[in-house]
Amino acid sequence: METIEREELKAALDSGADIKLVMAMHETHFEQAHIPGSVQLFSLEQAAALLEPDDHIVIYCSDRSCPASRVVGEKLIAAGYPDVRHYPGGLSEWLAAGYALDGTDTG
C-alpha cells in the first residue's frame, strides 16, 4: 500500500482534491478527535456503506505505531478498493503540525 505524508495530504485537502479520508479507529476515538472531513471505519461492512470502489481513499489512525490503519487498508485493497493510501503519521503528526482537528476533545 502506498503512503502519503502529512504535507502532501494537507496540500491535497486544501486544494479540494476528491479524497475519502478514513480514520481506522473505534467510533469513540473518532468522536473525540479526527481530521476534518474524515469518516470513521473499522470494518468491511462499514466500508460498503461509506465507500465506492473507485474512491481515492486515504486511511489513518493515531500515529506511526498504530497498526489499525495498515490492517484496514490492506483489507480494503483485498476487498476491491484499489486506490488506498496510508497516512502513517495519523492524528499525532497532524496535531503536531498545528492543523485543526474536529471532535469533542479538540477544544
C-alpha positions, 0 to 999 in steps of 0.5 A: 500500500502506498503512503502519503505524508502529512504535507502532501495530504494537507496540500491535497485537502486544501486544494479540494482534491476528491479524497475519502479520508478514513480514520481506522479507529473505534467510533469513540476515538473518532468522536473525540478527535479526527481530521476534518472531513474524515469518516470513521471505519473499522470494518468491511461492512462499514466500508460498503456503506461509506465507500465506492470502489473507485474512491481515492481513499486515504486511511489513518489512525493515531500515529506511526505505531498504530497498526489499525490503519495498515490492517484496514487498508490492506483489507480494503485493497483485498476487498476491491478498493484499489486506490488506498493510501496510508497516512502513517503519521495519523492524528499525532503528526497532524496535531503536531503540525498545528492543523485543526482537528474536529471532535469533542476533545479538540477544544 
